[in-house]
């Protein structure tokens, strides 16, 4: 496998996971992610892996002293936003893959349909779709 890294400004979140993790299939099952590449530790656990969800890139990285996973850190300070045509279906698929619903899918007066889940590694995901630009515009100043 040949790895090619494009040189352009791209936002690529890196999510810390606990040491010793070998099964990262959740992201494929929950979001239809494509695993681009993976570097394993000698024991077969994941050191770092790169994924794409419809062209949006993110990585999983084994936690370290400067970047503990959510469990070791006592939670997370970041929510990963993922837009979807069918928010209900994506949340249901994520739950079937092992996620926990943090906030049920709701249509908000500011024009979004949103639902929030916690993945098996403790990361928060906000699954959302803009339903009404007009409603959003009425809230934005």
N, CA, C and O atoms as a GROMACS GRO file, in nm:
protein
  564
    1UNK      N    1   0.085  -0.118   0.000
    1UNK     CA    2   0.000   0.000   0.000
    1UNK      C    3   0.089   0.124   0.000
    1UNK      O    4   0.178   0.138   0.084
    2UNK      N    5   0.065   0.211  -0.093
    2UNK     CA    6   0.139   0.336  -0.101
    2UNK      C    7   0.059   0.447  -0.035
    2UNK      O    8  -0.058   0.468  -0.069
    3UNK      N    9   0.122   0.516   0.059
    3UNK     CA   10   0.055   0.627   0.127
    3UNK      C   11   0.091   0.758   0.060
    3UNK      O   12   0.209   0.788   0.041
    4UNK      N   13  -0.010   0.834   0.024
    4UNK     CA   14   0.012   0.966  -0.035
    4UNK      C   15  -0.056   1.069   0.053
    4UNK      O   16  -0.174   1.053   0.087
    5UNK      N   17   0.015   1.172   0.089
    5UNK     CA   18  -0.041   1.280   0.168
    5UNK      C   19  -0.048   1.403   0.078
    5UNK      O   20   0.053   1.447   0.024
    6UNK      N   21  -0.167   1.457   0.063
    6UNK     CA   22  -0.184   1.578  -0.016
    6UNK      C   23  -0.136   1.698   0.064
    6UNK      O   24  -0.153   1.703   0.186
    7UNK      N   25  -0.077   1.793  -0.005
    7UNK     CA   26  -0.034   1.915   0.060
    7UNK      C   27  -0.137   2.023   0.033
    7UNK      O   28  -0.132   2.092  -0.069
    8UNK      N   29  -0.230   2.037   0.125
    8UNK     CA   30  -0.330   2.143   0.119
    8UNK      C   31  -0.382   2.162   0.261
    8UNK      O   32  -0.371   2.072   0.344
    9UNK      N   33  -0.439   2.276   0.288
    9UNK     CA   34  -0.494   2.301   0.420
    9UNK      C   35  -0.624   2.224   0.435
    9UNK      O   36  -0.722   2.250   0.365
   10UNK      N   37  -0.623   2.128   0.525
   10UNK     CA   38  -0.739   2.044   0.549
   10UNK      C   39  -0.751   2.023   0.699
   10UNK      O   40  -0.651   2.001   0.767
   11UNK      N   41  -0.870   2.031   0.750
   11UNK     CA   42  -0.898   2.006   0.891
   11UNK      C   43  -0.913   1.856   0.910
   11UNK      O   44  -1.001   1.794   0.850
   12UNK      N   45  -0.828   1.796   0.993
   12UNK     CA   46  -0.831   1.652   1.017
   12UNK      C   47  -0.830   1.628   1.168
   12UNK      O   48  -0.723   1.624   1.229
   13UNK      N   49  -0.947   1.610   1.230
   13UNK     CA   50  -0.950   1.582   1.373
   13UNK      C   51  -0.880   1.450   1.405
   13UNK      O   52  -0.888   1.353   1.330
   14UNK      N   53  -0.810   1.449   1.518
   14UNK     CA   54  -0.744   1.328   1.566
   14UNK      C   55  -0.808   1.293   1.700
   14UNK      O   56  -0.797   1.368   1.797
   15UNK      N   57  -0.875   1.177   1.704
   15UNK     CA   58  -0.946   1.133   1.823
   15UNK      C   59  -0.861   1.033   1.899
   15UNK      O   60  -0.819   0.931   1.844
   16UNK      N   61  -0.835   1.062   2.025
   16UNK     CA   62  -0.755   0.971   2.107
   16UNK      C   63  -0.839   0.853   2.152
   16UNK      O   64  -0.955   0.868   2.191
   17UNK      N   65  -0.779   0.734   2.146
   17UNK     CA   66  -0.844   0.612   2.192
   17UNK      C   67  -0.753   0.546   2.295
   17UNK      O   68  -0.631   0.568   2.293
   18UNK      N   69  -0.809   0.466   2.382
   18UNK     CA   70  -0.732   0.398   2.486
   18UNK      C   71  -0.626   0.308   2.424
   18UNK      O   72  -0.643   0.258   2.313
   19UNK      N   73  -0.518   0.288   2.496
   19UNK     CA   74  -0.414   0.194   2.453
   19UNK      C   75  -0.471   0.053   2.454
   19UNK      O   76  -0.554   0.019   2.538
   20UNK      N   77  -0.426  -0.028   2.361
   20UNK     CA   78  -0.467  -0.168   2.356
   20UNK      C   79  -0.588  -0.197   2.271
   20UNK      O   80  -0.629  -0.313   2.260
   21UNK      N   81  -0.649  -0.095   2.209
   21UNK     CA   82  -0.767  -0.115   2.126
   21UNK      C   83  -0.728  -0.185   1.996
   21UNK      O   84  -0.634  -0.144   1.928
   22UNK      N   85  -0.801  -0.290   1.962
   22UNK     CA   86  -0.776  -0.361   1.836
   22UNK      C   87  -0.895  -0.351   1.741
   22UNK      O   88  -0.877  -0.367   1.620
   23UNK      N   89  -1.014  -0.325   1.791
   23UNK     CA   90  -1.135  -0.323   1.709
   23UNK      C   91  -1.185  -0.180   1.691
   23UNK      O   92  -1.236  -0.118   1.785
   24UNK      N   93  -1.170  -0.128   1.570
   24UNK     CA   94  -1.216   0.008   1.539
   24UNK      C   95  -1.321   0.005   1.428
   24UNK      O   96  -1.337   0.102   1.353
   25UNK      N   97  -1.391  -0.106   1.417
   25UNK     CA   98  -1.493  -0.124   1.313
   25UNK      C   99  -1.615  -0.035   1.335
   25UNK      O  100  -1.694  -0.015   1.243
   26UNK      N  101  -1.632   0.018   1.456
   26UNK     CA  102  -1.748   0.102   1.486
   26UNK      C  103  -1.770   0.209   1.379
   26UNK      O  104  -1.883   0.227   1.333
   27UNK      N  105  -1.665   0.278   1.339
   27UNK     CA  106  -1.679   0.391   1.248
   27UNK      C  107  -1.725   0.347   1.109
   27UNK      O  108  -1.795   0.421   1.040
   28UNK      N  109  -1.687   0.228   1.068
   28UNK     CA  110  -1.734   0.173   0.941
   28UNK      C  111  -1.882   0.137   0.952
   28UNK      O  112  -1.962   0.170   0.864
   29UNK      N  113  -1.918   0.070   1.060
   29UNK     CA  114  -2.056   0.026   1.079
   29UNK      C  115  -2.151   0.142   1.106
   29UNK      O  116  -2.263   0.144   1.055
   30UNK      N  117  -2.108   0.239   1.186
   30UNK     CA  118  -2.195   0.350   1.226
   30UNK      C  119  -2.211   0.454   1.117
   30UNK      O  120  -2.322   0.502   1.093
   31UNK      N  121  -2.102   0.491   1.051
   31UNK     CA  122  -2.103   0.605   0.961
   31UNK      C  123  -2.066   0.571   0.817
   31UNK      O  124  -2.060   0.660   0.732
   32UNK      N  125  -2.041   0.444   0.789
   32UNK     CA  126  -1.997   0.407   0.654
   32UNK      C  127  -1.858   0.458   0.623
   32UNK      O  128  -1.824   0.480   0.506
   33UNK      N  129  -1.775   0.478   0.726
   33UNK     CA  130  -1.640   0.530   0.707
   33UNK      C  131  -1.554   0.429   0.630
   33UNK      O  132  -1.575   0.308   0.638
   34UNK      N  133  -1.460   0.481   0.557
   34UNK     CA  134  -1.362   0.400   0.487
   34UNK      C  135  -1.229   0.413   0.560
   34UNK      O  136  -1.180   0.523   0.583
   35UNK      N  137  -1.171   0.299   0.596
   35UNK     CA  138  -1.039   0.302   0.659
   35UNK      C  139  -0.936   0.320   0.549
   35UNK      O  140  -0.927   0.239   0.457
   36UNK      N  141  -0.858   0.428   0.559
   36UNK     CA  142  -0.759   0.460   0.456
   36UNK      C  143  -0.626   0.391   0.481
   36UNK      O  144  -0.563   0.341   0.388
   37UNK      N  145  -0.586   0.389   0.606
   37UNK     CA  146  -0.463   0.320   0.645
   37UNK      C  147  -0.459   0.303   0.795
   37UNK      O  148  -0.533   0.369   0.868
   38UNK      N  149  -0.372   0.214   0.840
   38UNK     CA  150  -0.359   0.186   0.984
   38UNK      C  151  -0.215   0.148   1.015
   38UNK      O  152  -0.151   0.075   0.940
   39UNK      N  153  -0.166   0.197   1.128
   39UNK     CA  154  -0.036   0.156   1.182
   39UNK      C  155  -0.064   0.087   1.315
   39UNK      O  156  -0.117   0.149   1.407
   40UNK      N  157  -0.029  -0.039   1.325
   40UNK     CA  158  -0.051  -0.115   1.449
   40UNK      C  159   0.076  -0.121   1.532
   40UNK      O  160   0.187  -0.110   1.480
   41UNK      N  161   0.057  -0.138   1.661
   41UNK     CA  162   0.167  -0.164   1.753
   41UNK      C  163   0.209  -0.311   1.737
   41UNK      O  164   0.135  -0.389   1.677
   42UNK      N  165   0.325  -0.348   1.789
   42UNK     CA  166   0.369  -0.488   1.778
   42UNK      C  167   0.269  -0.589   1.834
   42UNK      O  168   0.265  -0.703   1.788
   43UNK      N  169   0.187  -0.550   1.933
   43UNK     CA  170   0.089  -0.642   1.990
   43UNK      C  171  -0.041  -0.650   1.908
   43UNK      O  172  -0.134  -0.721   1.947
   44UNK      N  173  -0.047  -0.577   1.797
   44UNK     CA  174  -0.165  -0.579   1.712
   44UNK      C  175  -0.267  -0.470   1.744
   44UNK      O  176  -0.364  -0.454   1.671
   45UNK      N  177  -0.244  -0.396   1.852
   45UNK     CA  178  -0.336  -0.287   1.886
   45UNK      C  179  -0.310  -0.168   1.793
   45UNK      O  180  -0.204  -0.156   1.733
   46UNK      N  181  -0.411  -0.081   1.784
   46UNK     CA  182  -0.404   0.034   1.693
   46UNK      C  183  -0.316   0.143   1.753
   46UNK      O  184  -0.336   0.184   1.867
   47UNK      N  185  -0.219   0.188   1.675
   47UNK     CA  186  -0.141   0.306   1.713
   47UNK      C  187  -0.206   0.429   1.651
   47UNK      O  188  -0.235   0.527   1.721
   48UNK      N  189  -0.229   0.425   1.520
   48UNK     CA  190  -0.299   0.533   1.451
   48UNK      C  191  -0.369   0.474   1.327
   48UNK      O  192  -0.316   0.384   1.262
   49UNK      N  193  -0.488   0.526   1.297
   49UNK     CA  194  -0.561   0.484   1.178
   49UNK      C  195  -0.630   0.606   1.119
   49UNK      O  196  -0.675   0.694   1.192
   50UNK      N  197  -0.637   0.609   0.987
   50UNK     CA  198  -0.702   0.720   0.917
   50UNK      C  199  -0.829   0.672   0.850
   50UNK      O  200  -0.834   0.563   0.792
   51UNK      N  201  -0.934   0.755   0.858
   51UNK     CA  202  -1.064   0.724   0.801
   51UNK      C  203  -1.113   0.841   0.717
   51UNK      O  204  -1.066   0.954   0.729
   52UNK      N  205  -1.209   0.810   0.630
   52UNK     CA  206  -1.280   0.911   0.553
   52UNK      C  207  -1.429   0.879   0.560
   52UNK      O  208  -1.470   0.765   0.544
   53UNK      N  209  -1.509   0.983   0.583
   53UNK     CA  210  -1.654   0.973   0.573
   53UNK      C  211  -1.696   1.071   0.464
   53UNK      O  212  -1.696   1.192   0.485
   54UNK      N  213  -1.730   1.018   0.349
   54UNK     CA  214  -1.768   1.102   0.233
   54UNK      C  215  -1.666   1.212   0.206
   54UNK      O  216  -1.704   1.326   0.178
   55UNK      N  217  -1.539   1.179   0.216
   55UNK     CA  218  -1.432   1.274   0.187
   55UNK      C  219  -1.383   1.353   0.308
   55UNK      O  220  -1.279   1.418   0.300
   56UNK      N  221  -1.455   1.350   0.419
   56UNK     CA  222  -1.411   1.417   0.541
   56UNK      C  223  -1.317   1.323   0.616
   56UNK      O  224  -1.353   1.210   0.647
   57UNK      N  225  -1.197   1.372   0.645
   57UNK     CA  226  -1.094   1.289   0.706
   57UNK      C  227  -1.093   1.303   0.858
   57UNK      O  228  -1.121   1.410   0.912
   58UNK      N  229  -1.060   1.193   0.926
   58UNK     CA  230  -1.029   1.197   1.068
   58UNK      C  231  -0.939   1.081   1.099
   58UNK      O  232  -0.930   0.985   1.022
   59UNK      N  233  -0.871   1.089   1.214
   59UNK     CA  234  -0.781   0.982   1.256
   59UNK      C  235  -0.814   0.940   1.397
   59UNK      O  236  -0.867   1.017   1.477
   60UNK      N  237  -0.782   0.816   1.426
   60UNK     CA  238  -0.780   0.765   1.563
   60UNK      C  239  -0.635   0.750   1.600
   60UNK      O  240  -0.554   0.704   1.519
   61UNK      N  241  -0.600   0.787   1.722
   61UNK     CA  242  -0.461   0.776   1.767
   61UNK      C  243  -0.460   0.724   1.910
   61UNK      O  244  -0.538   0.769   1.994
   62UNK      N  245  -0.372   0.631   1.936
   62UNK     CA  246  -0.356   0.578   2.070
   62UNK      C  247  -0.322   0.693   2.164
   62UNK      O  248  -0.238   0.778   2.134
   63UNK      N  249  -0.389   0.695   2.279
   63UNK     CA  250  -0.368   0.806   2.372
   63UNK      C  251  -0.224   0.812   2.422
   63UNK      O  252  -0.152   0.711   2.424
   64UNK      N  253  -0.184   0.932   2.461
   64UNK     CA  254  -0.052   0.955   2.517
   64UNK      C  255  -0.063   1.052   2.633
   64UNK      O  256  -0.173   1.090   2.672
   65UNK      N  257   0.049   1.089   2.688
   65UNK     CA  258   0.050   1.180   2.804
   65UNK      C  259  -0.015   1.315   2.771
   65UNK      O  260  -0.085   1.371   2.855
   66UNK      N  261   0.009   1.367   2.651
   66UNK     CA  262  -0.045   1.498   2.613
   66UNK      C  263  -0.183   1.489   2.550
   66UNK      O  264  -0.249   1.591   2.533
   67UNK      N  265  -0.226   1.370   2.516
   67UNK     CA  266  -0.356   1.356   2.451
   67UNK      C  267  -0.429   1.232   2.502
   67UNK      O  268  -0.439   1.131   2.433
   68UNK      N  269  -0.480   1.241   2.625
   68UNK     CA  270  -0.553   1.126   2.680
   68UNK      C  271  -0.687   1.107   2.610
   68UNK      O  272  -0.744   1.203   2.558
   69UNK      N  273  -0.736   0.984   2.609
   69UNK     CA  274  -0.869   0.958   2.557
   69UNK      C  275  -0.974   1.010   2.653
   69UNK      O  276  -0.941   1.044   2.767
   70UNK      N  277  -1.099   1.016   2.611
   70UNK     CA  278  -1.206   1.070   2.695
   70UNK      C  279  -1.219   1.001   2.831
   70UNK      O  280  -1.246   1.067   2.931
   71UNK      N  281  -1.201   0.869   2.836
   71UNK     CA  282  -1.214   0.798   2.963
   71UNK      C  283  -1.109   0.844   3.063
   71UNK      O  284  -1.140   0.870   3.180
   72UNK      N  285  -0.985   0.853   3.018
   72UNK     CA  286  -0.875   0.895   3.106
   72UNK      C  287  -0.884   1.043   3.141
   72UNK      O  288  -0.844   1.084   3.249
   73UNK      N  289  -0.938   1.124   3.048
   73UNK     CA  290  -0.948   1.269   3.069
   73UNK      C  291  -1.073   1.307   3.148
   73UNK      O  292  -1.089   1.423   3.187
   74UNK      N  293  -1.161   1.211   3.173
   74UNK     CA  294  -1.285   1.241   3.244
   74UNK      C  295  -1.391   1.303   3.156
   74UNK      O  296  -1.481   1.371   3.205
   75UNK      N  297  -1.383   1.280   3.026
   75UNK     CA  298  -1.480   1.334   2.932
   75UNK      C  299  -1.408   1.393   2.812
   75UNK      O  300  -1.287   1.379   2.798
   76UNK      N  301  -1.483   1.459   2.729
   76UNK     CA  302  -1.425   1.522   2.610
   76UNK      C  303  -1.466   1.668   2.605
   76UNK      O  304  -1.570   1.706   2.657
   77UNK      N  305  -1.383   1.749   2.541
   77UNK     CA  306  -1.414   1.892   2.527
   77UNK      C  307  -1.455   1.926   2.385
   77UNK      O  308  -1.477   2.043   2.353
   78UNK      N  309  -1.466   1.824   2.300
   78UNK     CA  310  -1.496   1.846   2.159
   78UNK      C  311  -1.614   1.758   2.118
   78UNK      O  312  -1.623   1.643   2.160
   79UNK      N  313  -1.702   1.814   2.038
   79UNK     CA  314  -1.808   1.736   1.974
   79UNK      C  315  -1.781   1.739   1.825
   79UNK      O  316  -1.761   1.846   1.767
   80UNK      N  317  -1.781   1.622   1.763
   80UNK     CA  318  -1.756   1.612   1.620
   80UNK      C  319  -1.890   1.623   1.549
   80UNK      O  320  -1.980   1.544   1.574
   81UNK      N  321  -1.903   1.721   1.461
   81UNK     CA  322  -2.026   1.740   1.385
   81UNK      C  323  -2.020   1.660   1.256
   81UNK      O  324  -1.919   1.660   1.186
   82UNK      N  325  -2.129   1.593   1.225
   82UNK     CA  326  -2.139   1.515   1.102
   82UNK      C  327  -2.274   1.545   1.038
   82UNK      O  328  -2.378   1.514   1.096
   83UNK      N  329  -2.273   1.603   0.919
   83UNK     CA  330  -2.399   1.631   0.849
   83UNK      C  331  -2.446   1.505   0.778
   83UNK      O  332  -2.366   1.424   0.730
   84UNK      N  333  -2.577   1.489   0.772
   84UNK     CA  334  -2.635   1.370   0.712
   84UNK      C  335  -2.771   1.405   0.653
   84UNK      O  336  -2.842   1.491   0.705
   85UNK      N  337  -2.807   1.339   0.544
   85UNK     CA  338  -2.939   1.359   0.484
   85UNK      C  339  -3.048   1.304   0.575
   85UNK      O  340  -3.155   1.364   0.586
   86UNK      N  341  -3.023   1.190   0.639
   86UNK     CA  342  -3.122   1.125   0.726
   86UNK      C  343  -3.063   1.109   0.866
   86UNK      O  344  -3.001   1.007   0.896
   87UNK      N  345  -3.083   1.209   0.949
   87UNK     CA  346  -3.026   1.211   1.083
   87UNK      C  347  -3.076   1.092   1.164
   87UNK      O  348  -2.997   1.026   1.234
   88UNK      N  349  -3.204   1.063   1.157
   88UNK     CA  350  -3.260   0.950   1.232
   88UNK      C  351  -3.190   0.820   1.195
   88UNK      O  352  -3.153   0.742   1.283
   89UNK      N  353  -3.171   0.796   1.066
   89UNK     CA  354  -3.110   0.671   1.020
   89UNK      C  355  -2.965   0.660   1.065
   89UNK      O  356  -2.922   0.552   1.106
   90UNK      N  357  -2.890   0.769   1.060
   90UNK     CA  358  -2.749   0.765   1.102
   90UNK      C  359  -2.739   0.740   1.252
   90UNK      O  360  -2.656   0.661   1.296
   91UNK      N  361  -2.822   0.805   1.331
   91UNK     CA  362  -2.821   0.784   1.476
   91UNK      C  363  -2.858   0.639   1.506
   91UNK      O  364  -2.793   0.574   1.588
   92UNK      N  365  -2.962   0.588   1.441
   92UNK     CA  366  -3.003   0.448   1.464
   92UNK      C  367  -2.892   0.351   1.425
   92UNK      O  368  -2.868   0.253   1.495
   93UNK      N  369  -2.825   0.378   1.314
   93UNK     CA  370  -2.715   0.292   1.269
   93UNK      C  371  -2.599   0.297   1.368
   93UNK      O  372  -2.538   0.194   1.397
   94UNK      N  373  -2.569   0.415   1.420
   94UNK     CA  374  -2.461   0.430   1.518
   94UNK      C  375  -2.494   0.355   1.648
   94UNK      O  376  -2.407   0.291   1.706
   95UNK      N  377  -2.619   0.364   1.691
   95UNK     CA  378  -2.661   0.292   1.812
   95UNK      C  379  -2.650   0.142   1.790
   95UNK      O  380  -2.605   0.069   1.878
   96UNK      N  381  -2.691   0.095   1.674
   96UNK     CA  382  -2.680  -0.048   1.642
   96UNK      C  383  -2.534  -0.094   1.642
   96UNK      O  384  -2.505  -0.210   1.670
   97UNK      N  385  -2.442  -0.001   1.610
   97UNK     CA  386  -2.299  -0.033   1.608
   97UNK      C  387  -2.233  -0.019   1.744
   97UNK      O  388  -2.116  -0.054   1.760
   98UNK      N  389  -2.307   0.033   1.845
   98UNK     CA  390  -2.252   0.042   1.980
   98UNK      C  391  -2.250   0.179   2.044
   98UNK      O  392  -2.199   0.194   2.155
   99UNK      N  393  -2.304   0.280   1.977
   99UNK     CA  394  -2.310   0.415   2.035
   99UNK      C  395  -2.423   0.425   2.137
   99UNK      O  396  -2.513   0.341   2.141
  100UNK      N  397  -2.415   0.529   2.219
  100UNK     CA  398  -2.519   0.560   2.317
  100UNK      C  399  -2.576   0.697   2.282
  100UNK      O  400  -2.500   0.790   2.255
  101UNK      N  401  -2.708   0.710   2.281
  101UNK     CA  402  -2.771   0.839   2.252
  101UNK      C  403  -2.750   0.933   2.371
  101UNK      O  404  -2.787   0.901   2.484
  102UNK      N  405  -2.690   1.048   2.342
  102UNK     CA  406  -2.672   1.152   2.444
  102UNK      C  407  -2.787   1.250   2.442
  102UNK      O  408  -2.829   1.302   2.546
  103UNK      N  409  -2.838   1.275   2.322
  103UNK     CA  410  -2.951   1.366   2.303
  103UNK      C  411  -3.029   1.314   2.182
  103UNK      O  412  -2.973   1.301   2.073
  104UNK      N  413  -3.158   1.285   2.200
  104UNK     CA  414  -3.235   1.228   2.089
  104UNK      C  415  -3.249   1.327   1.973
  104UNK      O  416  -3.234   1.448   1.990
  105UNK      N  417  -3.276   1.273   1.857
  105UNK     CA  418  -3.295   1.356   1.738
  105UNK      C  419  -3.414   1.449   1.761
  105UNK      O  420  -3.523   1.406   1.799
  106UNK      N  421  -3.388   1.578   1.738
  106UNK     CA  422  -3.489   1.682   1.762
  106UNK      C  423  -3.480   1.785   1.651
  106UNK      O  424  -3.371   1.817   1.603
  107UNK      N  425  -3.595   1.838   1.610
  107UNK     CA  426  -3.599   1.952   1.518
  107UNK      C  427  -3.602   2.079   1.602
  107UNK      O  428  -3.692   2.099   1.684
  108UNK      N  429  -3.502   2.165   1.581
  108UNK     CA  430  -3.488   2.286   1.661
  108UNK      C  431  -3.541   2.408   1.587
  108UNK      O  432  -3.541   2.411   1.464
  109UNK      N  433  -3.587   2.511   1.661
  109UNK     CA  434  -3.644   2.629   1.597
  109UNK      C  435  -3.543   2.708   1.514
  109UNK      O  436  -3.582   2.790   1.432
  110UNK      N  437  -3.414   2.684   1.535
  110UNK     CA  438  -3.312   2.754   1.455
  110UNK      C  439  -3.283   2.683   1.323
  110UNK      O  440  -3.186   2.716   1.255
  111UNK      N  441  -3.367   2.585   1.286
  111UNK     CA  442  -3.362   2.528   1.153
  111UNK      C  443  -3.284   2.399   1.136
  111UNK      O  444  -3.269   2.351   1.023
  112UNK      N  445  -3.235   2.341   1.244
  112UNK     CA  446  -3.158   2.217   1.235
  112UNK      C  447  -3.232   2.099   1.297
  112UNK      O  448  -3.305   2.114   1.395
  113UNK      N  449  -3.212   1.984   1.238
  113UNK     CA  450  -3.248   1.856   1.300
  113UNK      C  451  -3.115   1.799   1.352
  113UNK      O  452  -3.020   1.783   1.276
  114UNK      N  453  -3.110   1.769   1.483
  114UNK     CA  454  -2.985   1.724   1.543
  114UNK      C  455  -3.010   1.613   1.644
  114UNK      O  456  -3.112   1.611   1.714
  115UNK      N  457  -2.916   1.522   1.650
  115UNK     CA  458  -2.913   1.418   1.752
  115UNK      C  459  -2.768   1.395   1.791
  115UNK      O  460  -2.679   1.405   1.707
  116UNK      N  461  -2.744   1.366   1.917
  116UNK     CA  462  -2.607   1.350   1.964
  116UNK      C  463  -2.586   1.210   2.020
  116UNK      O  464  -2.670   1.156   2.092
  117UNK      N  465  -2.470   1.152   1.985
  117UNK     CA  466  -2.435   1.018   2.034
  117UNK      C  467  -2.294   1.020   2.094
  117UNK      O  468  -2.213   1.108   2.065
  118UNK      N  469  -2.270   0.921   2.178
  118UNK     CA  470  -2.137   0.898   2.233
  118UNK      C  471  -2.088   0.766   2.176
  118UNK      O  472  -2.154   0.663   2.190
  119UNK      N  473  -1.972   0.769   2.109
  119UNK     CA  474  -1.921   0.646   2.049
  119UNK      C  475  -1.857   0.556   2.156
  119UNK      O  476  -1.838   0.600   2.269
  120UNK      N  477  -1.824   0.431   2.121
  120UNK     CA  478  -1.771   0.338   2.222
  120UNK      C  479  -1.639   0.382   2.285
  120UNK      O  480  -1.600   0.328   2.388
  121UNK      N  481  -1.571   0.480   2.226
  121UNK     CA  482  -1.445   0.528   2.280
  121UNK      C  483  -1.462   0.656   2.362
  121UNK      O  484  -1.364   0.712   2.412
  122UNK      N  485  -1.588   0.703   2.374
  122UNK     CA  486  -1.618   0.819   2.457
  122UNK      C  487  -1.627   0.952   2.382
  122UNK      O  488  -1.644   1.056   2.445
  123UNK      N  489  -1.615   0.949   2.251
  123UNK     CA  490  -1.623   1.073   2.172
  123UNK      C  491  -1.768   1.108   2.141
  123UNK      O  492  -1.849   1.021   2.108
  124UNK      N  493  -1.800   1.238   2.151
  124UNK     CA  494  -1.935   1.289   2.123
  124UNK      C  495  -1.946   1.326   1.976
  124UNK      O  496  -1.857   1.391   1.921
  125UNK      N  497  -2.055   1.286   1.914
  125UNK     CA  498  -2.083   1.317   1.774
  125UNK      C  499  -2.220   1.384   1.767
  125UNK      O  500  -2.317   1.337   1.826
  126UNK      N  501  -2.227   1.495   1.694
  126UNK     CA  502  -2.352   1.566   1.668
  126UNK      C  503  -2.390   1.538   1.523
  126UNK      O  504  -2.325   1.588   1.431
  127UNK      N  505  -2.495   1.460   1.503
  127UNK     CA  506  -2.542   1.427   1.369
  127UNK      C  507  -2.650   1.530   1.336
  127UNK      O  508  -2.745   1.548   1.413
  128UNK      N  509  -2.637   1.597   1.222
  128UNK     CA  510  -2.727   1.709   1.197
  128UNK      C  511  -2.756   1.730   1.049
  128UNK      O  512  -2.684   1.685   0.960
  129UNK      N  513  -2.867   1.801   1.027
  129UNK     CA  514  -2.907   1.842   0.892
  129UNK      C  515  -2.976   1.977   0.903
  129UNK      O  516  -3.061   1.998   0.990
  130UNK      N  517  -2.940   2.069   0.814
  130UNK     CA  518  -3.009   2.198   0.807
  130UNK      C  519  -3.141   2.177   0.735
  130UNK      O  520  -3.145   2.133   0.620
  131UNK      N  521  -3.250   2.210   0.804
  131UNK     CA  522  -3.383   2.195   0.747
  131UNK      C  523  -3.435   2.324   0.686
  131UNK      O  524  -3.510   2.322   0.589
  132UNK      N  525  -3.393   2.439   0.745
  132UNK     CA  526  -3.447   2.566   0.700
  132UNK      C  527  -3.343   2.676   0.715
  132UNK      O  528  -3.310   2.718   0.826
  133UNK      N  529  -3.292   2.723   0.603
  133UNK     CA  530  -3.198   2.835   0.605
  133UNK      C  531  -3.267   2.961   0.660
  133UNK      O  532  -3.205   3.040   0.730
  134UNK      N  533  -3.395   2.976   0.626
  134UNK     CA  534  -3.471   3.093   0.673
  134UNK      C  535  -3.479   3.095   0.826
  134UNK      O  536  -3.461   3.199   0.888
  135UNK      N  537  -3.507   2.979   0.885
  135UNK     CA  538  -3.512   2.971   1.031
  135UNK      C  539  -3.376   3.003   1.093
  135UNK      O  540  -3.368   3.075   1.193
  136UNK      N  541  -3.270   2.949   1.033
  136UNK     CA  542  -3.135   2.976   1.084
  136UNK      C  543  -3.103   3.125   1.074
  136UNK      O  544  -3.050   3.185   1.168
  137UNK      N  545  -3.135   3.185   0.959
  137UNK     CA  546  -3.110   3.327   0.939
  137UNK      C  547  -3.181   3.413   1.042
  137UNK      O  548  -3.129   3.517   1.081
  138UNK      N  549  -3.299   3.370   1.087
  138UNK     CA  550  -3.373   3.448   1.185
  138UNK      C  551  -3.305   3.446   1.322
  138UNK      O  552  -3.330   3.534   1.404
  139UNK      N  553  -3.220   3.347   1.348
  139UNK     CA  554  -3.148   3.339   1.475
  139UNK      C  555  -3.008   3.401   1.469
  139UNK      O  556  -2.954   3.441   1.572
  140UNK      N  557  -2.951   3.408   1.350
  140UNK     CA  558  -2.816   3.461   1.334
  140UNK      C  559  -2.819   3.612   1.322
  140UNK      O  560  -2.898   3.668   1.245
  141UNK      N  561  -2.736   3.676   1.398
  141UNK     CA  562  -2.730   3.823   1.394
  141UNK      C  563  -2.600   3.870   1.338
  141UNK      O  564  -2.578   3.990   1.328
   0.00000   0.00000   0.00000
